[in-house]
């Protein structure tokens, strides 16, 4: 069965729920970050996840070696 996504309609009550939850998230983000931080995040493609810094891909073996393992 193939669904044509262009013809798929989301019910209005569901869209209202999405708008409310999105609004709550936006207000929480506005409290957490300054306008300058939000501006920089927008230029970089969104807010950072976790600490906001990208971490290098480290294998379990490399991590174990750093911690004194084999």
N, C-alpha and C positions, 0 to 999 in steps of 0.2 A: 504494500500500500504506500503510495507516494502522496505527501501532503504539499500542496502549493502554498508556501509560506506568504506569498504576496496577497493571497485571498484570506488568510487567517486573521480573524478579528478577535481582539482581546476584549472581554466584557468591561463595561464602564466601571462597575464596582471594583474590579480587579485593578484597573488603571488608577482609580482613586487611592487604593491601598498602596500601590507603588509610589504614587506622588507623595503620600504622607510619610512613608518610611524613608524615601529619598530626602525629604525636607528635614526630617529628624537627623539623618546622617550629616547633612550639610551644616546644620546648626552646631552639632557636636564638633565637626571639623573646624568651624569658625572659632569656637571657643579654645580649641587646642593649639591652633597656629595663628601667627600674625598675618596681616595682609601681605606683607613682603614675602613671607615664607610661602603662602599660597600662590603668589605670583610666580615665584621661582619654580615651584612644583609644577605649575601649569605649563611653564616653558619647557620643562624636562619631560613632560608626558604623564603627570599625575603625582599623587603623594607617595612618599616612600613606604615600603613595607618593612616592618621590623624596626631596626635602628635607623633606616634611611640610607645606609651605606651598602654598596654592592659588595658581596663577599666572593672571593675567588672559589672556583670549584676545587674542593679539597677532598681527596679520596679518604676512605676510612683508614687505609694503610698509612697515609701521610699523617693523619691526625693521631693515630696510635703511636707513630714514631716520635712525634712532638711531645707526647705525654709520657714517654719513656718505655713504650711497648716495643714489640718486635716489628 
